[in-house]
């Protein structure tokens, strides 16, 4: 069992009442260039390390490979995944997502419970 959380621009939450939009990922409102750049910086400050990077996609790991958390920053979403459902990993994901949504600029979609959180 894995734990999976997604972050989007807040406008996505405002426009999408149900989860049907996930089937059409290309139509999801993208991050601005500034948002993308700032999310990357914030991930690095939180001890996430870049594994691979291109112009529109960055793969991170948490504390190298000492954790099972994998993060993917794409042009229109930031996804967090923990494959082993460990308490420490879930806590780290929740803490990071909460920190990113505190400003009201982003919205969190918790796929474990199936709704915006």
C-alpha positions in Angstrom: 0.0 0.0 0.0 1.3 3.4 -0.8 0.5 7.0 0.2 0.0 9.5 -2.6 -0.6 13.3 -2.4 -0.8 15.9 -5.1 -0.3 19.7 -5.1 -1.8 22.0 -7.7 -2.4 25.7 -8.2 -5.4 26.7 -6.0 -7.3 27.6 -9.2 -7.4 23.9 -10.1 -9.3 23.1 -6.8 -11.7 26.0 -7.5 -12.4 24.8 -11.1 -12.5 21.0 -10.4 -15.2 19.8 -8.0 -14.6 16.1 -8.6 -11.5 14.0 -9.5 -12.4 13.5 -13.2 -9.8 16.1 -14.2 -7.0 13.7 -13.2 -7.8 11.6 -16.3 -6.9 14.6 -18.5 -3.6 15.7 -17.0 -2.6 17.8 -20.0 -5.6 20.1 -19.4 -4.6 20.9 -15.8 -3.7 24.5 -15.3 0.2 24.7 -15.2 2.3 26.4 -12.6 3.6 29.8 -13.5 7.4 29.9 -14.2 7.8 31.7 -10.9 5.8 29.1 -9.0 7.7 26.2 -10.6 11.0 27.9 -9.7 9.9 28.6 -6.1 8.6 25.1 -5.6 12.0 23.7 -6.7 13.8 26.0 -4.3 11.5 25.1 -1.4 12.0 21.4 -2.1 15.8 21.8 -1.9 15.6 23.8 1.3 13.6 20.9 2.9 16.4 18.4 2.2 15.0 16.9 -1.0 17.7 16.1 -3.5 17.3 16.3 -7.3 17.6 12.9 -8.9 16.8 14.0 -12.5 15.9 17.3 -14.0 14.6 18.7 -17.3 12.9 22.0 -18.1 9.4 20.8 -17.1 10.0 17.9 -14.8 12.2 17.3 -11.7 12.4 14.1 -9.7 13.4 14.4 -6.0 14.3 12.0 -3.3 14.2 12.8 0.4 17.5 12.7 2.2 19.1 10.8 -0.7 17.8 7.3 -0.7 17.4 7.0 3.1 13.7 7.5 2.8 11.0 5.9 0.5 9.5 9.3 -0.4 9.6 10.2 -4.0 8.6 13.6 -5.3 7.9 14.7 -8.9 7.6 18.3 -9.8 5.9 18.6 -13.2 4.7 21.7 -15.1 1.2 21.3 -13.6 1.5 19.3 -10.4 3.8 18.4 -7.5 3.3 14.7 -6.4 4.5 13.0 -3.3 4.6 9.3 -2.9 5.6 6.8 -0.2 5.5 3.2 -1.2 5.8 1.7 2.3 3.2 3.8 4.1 5.6 4.4 7.0 4.6 6.9 9.7 7.8 8.9 9.3 7.3 9.2 5.5 3.6 10.2 5.8 4.4 12.8 8.5 7.1 14.3 6.2 4.7 14.4 3.2 1.9 16.0 5.3 4.3 18.5 6.9 5.8 19.6 3.5 2.4 19.8 1.8 0.9 21.8 4.7 3.8 24.2 4.6 3.3 24.7 0.8 -0.5 25.3 1.1 -0.3 27.7 4.1 0.1 30.7 1.7 -3.2 29.8 -0.1 -1.3 29.7 -3.4 -1.5 25.9 -3.7 -4.1 23.2 -2.9 -3.5 19.7 -1.8 -5.4 16.6 -3.1 -5.0 13.6 -0.8 -5.7 10.6 -2.9 -5.9 8.3 0.1 -9.1 10.0 1.2 -10.2 11.1 -2.3 -10.7 14.8 -1.7 -9.1 18.2 -1.4 -7.5 18.8 2.0 
